Amino acid sequence: MSMHIVLTGGGSAGHVTPHLALLPYFQEKGCTVEYIGSKTGIEKEIITEAGLPYHGISSGKLRRYFSLKNFSDPFRILGGYFEAKKILRKSKPDVLFSKGGYVSVPVVFAAHSLGIPVVMHESDYTPGLANKLCLPKAEKICFSFEAAAAEIPAEKAVVTGAPVRASLLSGSRSAGLAHLGFSGQKPVLLIMGGSLGALSVNIALDEIMDWLLEQFDVVHIRGNGKLNAELNKRSGYVQYEYVSEGLEDIFAASDLMISRAGSNAIFELLALRLPNLLIPLPLEASRGDQILNARYFEKMGYSDVLMQNDITPEVLKAHITALCEHAPAMRAAMEQSPMAEGAKNVAQVIFEVAESHHA
């Protein structure tokens, strides 16, 4: 009998792309897979492109701060709970796997109320609010960082690493350079702001673009609606809002990277062994998890770190110069890392939980 798995999670690409890393393992086992996400989130686009059946439900954001939406969102979350329950009752999955994000809360609660076992994955150093609410409902919680698992009862916690798509590691440098129109004579600097784009970082980088282009060919993934038309004509500069096709070739062509410090992104950098400068989301724009992630990677020797609030054109130049110097040592440290087979480990936990309920 083939296994039936429902996936959930959303809000940013980081709550969605790990699911794609698991799909080859599900396909190998002949599993039936469906996805429940929000009606309008980025997850809908990514999941339907991957060819999975997609169910959209109402979702509201859980905020720790005051907003007028705090009054309407609980009703949306409640609506989402009943919608999710209806979908799950009909599809009768063996297991629900949640990657977190606010859309996952009503889905996890609905699954738990129907006796469907729940497996979760927490990528960050500290669980987000959505995952905190869901922890009691989960049978197993997979963690990227060992430190995060320490807070959880031992029988529930499994340290798996982060699921990284195997396809990301299979790129071709020559195909990447050809796609970008670069000669390969200069080192390639890849700048990525995360799927929500880092506007302030983009602006600071644009200010030093002349200096950058003297030394590098630059690929800049800027985020939705954040392209800078003035830079289109520059030789050695290519910009995108978001890349879904050919990202593995762009990674293979890149020598250095500047990135946000979301845990999926940094585990991808580790898997790719790509020397990097991390600019974590500042405290006022997040709950500080990216800062913890970045400091941990810095301590391990995998990354350099620059705080967003410290950025000036001169500071940015100094950090990029230092990154060039540190790159060989970073690459060596990443080679030594017990390469997280995160996707395989997480898939294993999902299968074990589903099978234990069949037994």
N, C-alpha and C positions, 0 to 999 in steps of 0.2 A: 504493500500500500504506500502510495507516495505521500510525502509529508507536505502539509499545507502551512505556509508561513505568512503572517501579515507583518509588514514593516510600518513604522511611523517615526515622525521627527520632522522638524522644519523650522523656518524662521531665517536661517542663513545657509549658505551652501555647505558649511561645515557640519550641519546636522543632517545633510543628505548624502554627500559624496561617499561617506564610509559604507553606506548601503550598497553602492555600486561595487565596492571592493569585495563584498560578500557574495555577489550574484554568481560568479563562476563556481563557487562551492555549492550553492543551491542548485545550479543547473546540472552540475556533475551528479548530484543525488536525485535528479528528476523531481525536485520540489515544485509545487505550485506556489507562486508568490504574488501577493497583492500589496498595495500601498494605501495608507490613509494619511492624508495631509490637509493643509488648509486650502480653501477655495482659491486663494490668490497668491500664495507664497511662491518663492523661487523653486520650492521642491516640485511643484506641479510640472514646470518646464523640464527640469532635469530628469524626473522619473518617467514622464511620458516619452521623452526622447530615448530613454533606455528600453522602452517597449513594455513597461509593466502596466497592468490594470490599475487605474488611479481613482480613489474615492475622495472627493473634497468635502470637508465638514466645516461648520462655523468654528472660528477660534478667536479667542481674545488674549491679550497679552497680560501676563502676571507682572505687576510692577511693584517695586519696593518704594516707589515715590508717588507723590500725589499727581493725578492727572484726571481731567474730567471723564476720560474714557474708563476710569476705574469704576464708574457707576454702570456703564453699559456692558463692559466686558464680562462680568460674572454671568450675565444672561447668555452671552455668546458661548461661553465655556460650557454652561449647562446645556444649551442647545446642541453643542458639539458632542457632549456626552451621550445624549439620546440618539443622535445621528450615528455615532460610532457603534453604539450598542446594537442598533438595527443592522448595520453592515456586518458586524462580527457574528451576530446571531444567524444571519443568512449564510455567511461563508464558513463558519465553524472551523477556524484554524486550529492547528495543534499547538502553536506557540505564537506569541506576539514579541517582536523585537523592536525596542524603542531606542532612538539615538538622542532623545531629549529635545529641547526647544518647546515653546509654550503649546504648540498644537498637540504635543504628545500626551499632555496631562489628561484630557477627557478620554483619550483612547486607552491609556493604561488603566484608568479607573473603570472604564466600561469592560475591558477584558477581564480584569480581576473580579468584577461583579458576576461575570458569566463563567468563572472557574477556568478561564484560559490562562495558562502559565505565562509569565512575563519575564523576558530577559532584557536588561538595559545595558547601555555602554556609556560610561562617563569619561570624556576625553581630558577634562581639565584637572588641575591640581585641586580645585575645590568644586564640589557639585553646584550646578546652577540651581536657581529656585525651582524650575520645573522638575528637575531630577530629584531634588530634595523631597518634594511633595510625593513623588512616585516611589521613592526607595522602599517604603513599607509594603508596597503592592508587588514588588519584584521578587522572583525566586532566586535569580542570580544577577549580580551586577559586575560587569566587566570594566576594568580600569586601565587607562593608559599609563598612569604613574603609580608606582608602588606607594608613595606617600599618601595618596588619596584613599587608597583601600584601607588604610589603618583605622579610619573612623567607623568602619562598617563591621557588623558581626562576621566572624571569619567564615562561617558556613555559607554566607551569601556572596562574599567577595572573591573575584578571580582577577589576577593581574595578567592582562592579555597583550598590552601594547595597543597601538591604534591601527585600525584597518586601513591599509594603504593599497590603492588599486595597483595590481600587478602590471597593468597596461602602462602605467606612468613610467615604469622602469624600462620599458621596451622601445624607447624612442631612438631615432637615428639623428646623429649630429648633422650629417650632410643634408638630410631631408629638411631638418629644422632651419639650417642656414639658407637653403634654397627657397623655402617657404617665406622666410623673412626678407630675402633679397640681400643678405649680408655676405661679404667675401670670406669671412673667417680669418682675416688678417689681424683684426683687433679682438680683444676679449669681449665676450657678450655679457652685458649686465641685464639681468631680468628684474623688473620691479613689479611687485604684485601687492595690491592693497587689500586683498580679501574680497569676497563677493559683494560686500557693501561699499567697497572703495574707500580710500583714505584721502579725503579732499585736502586736508591741511598738509599731508605728506606730499601729495601731488604738486601742490603750489610751491612748496619749498624746493622740490626737485626741479620743477620747471625753471626756477630762478638760477639754478647752476647748470642748466642743460648745455650751455656752450662749453663749459669746462668738462662735463661728462663726455660729450661727443668728441673731444680731442683725444680721449683715451679709450673709449669703449664704443661698441655698437650697442644701442639701448632698445630693449623691448619693454614696453610699459603697459601693464594691464590695469586700467584706471578705474573700473567700476562703471555701473550704469549711468549714462547721462553725464559722464565726467570727462569726455574727450576734449582736447585742446586743439582747435582747428589751426591755430597759428603754427603748430609744430609739424603739420602734415607734410610740408615740403622739405623737411630737414633730411639730409642724407644720413643714413646710419641710425635713424629713429623710426620705430614702428609702434603704433599704439592701438589698443583694443579696449572695448568695454569689458568683455568677458570672453574667455576662450573655452569652447567645449571640444572642437575638433583639432587634432594635431598638437595638443598641449604636451604630449610626451616627447615630440620632436623638438619643441621649443625648450623644454627642460634639458634635453640631451645636448642642445646647441649652446646652453648657457654655462658660463664659467663662474659667475658670482650672482648672488641674489639679494635684493632688499625686500623684506616681507613683514607683514603683521605677524603676531605670535600666537595665533589661534592654534590649538594643539594639533588639529589635522594637518595644517600647513607645515608645522615644524617637524612632524613625524614624516611627512613626505620629503622634506629637505634632508632629513637624516637618512631615509631610504635611498635617496638620490645621491647622497654624499656631496651636497652642493654647499660650498662655503657661503655664509650669509651674514647679513646685518639685520637684526630684528628691531623693529620699532613697535613695541606693544601698544595696544589701545590704552590711552591714559585713564587714570582712575575715574575722572569725572564722566567718562563715556562708557564705563564698564564696571564690572565688580572686581577688577584687578587680577582676574585669572591669567590674562595674557602676560602681565608683569611677572607673575610667579613662574609661568611656563618659560619665559625668556631667560629669567635669572637661572633657572635650573639648567637650561641648555648652555648658557654661558659657563656655568660651573663645570659642566661636563666637557667643555672645550669645543662644542659643536658650533657656537655662534658668538658674534659680537652683539652688544645691545646698545641702543641709543634711545633715550626717553623722548617722546614727542615734544614735551614742553621745553626741552633743551635745544631744539633744532633752530639753528640759524644757518645761512648759507656756508659760513666758514666752518662751523662744527660738523656739518654734513660732509663737507669736503675732507676734513681731517679723518672722520670715521670711515669714509670710503677708501681713503689712502691706507688706513690701518688694516682694513679688510683684505686688501690686496696682499699686504705683508703676512697676515695671519692665515691666509687661505691654505697653504700646504699643511700646516699643523692641524687645522680644522679637519681637512680631508683625512688625515692620518687618524685623528681621534674618532671620526665617524666610522672608519674602516674597522676599528677595534670594537665598536659598539655591538653588543649581542643583538644583531639585527632583528628587530621586532617582527615576528611573523604574525602581526596583529590580526589580519583578516582570517587566516587559517585558525588561529586560537579562538576568536570570537565565534566563528561558524561552528566549531567543535562544541562550544558551550551551548549554543542554540539547539544543536542536534541532540545533545545529551538530555537537556531539559524536556524537549518534546518527546523523546523516546521513553524517559522515565515516567511520563504521564500515560503512555500507552501500555506500559508493562503491567 
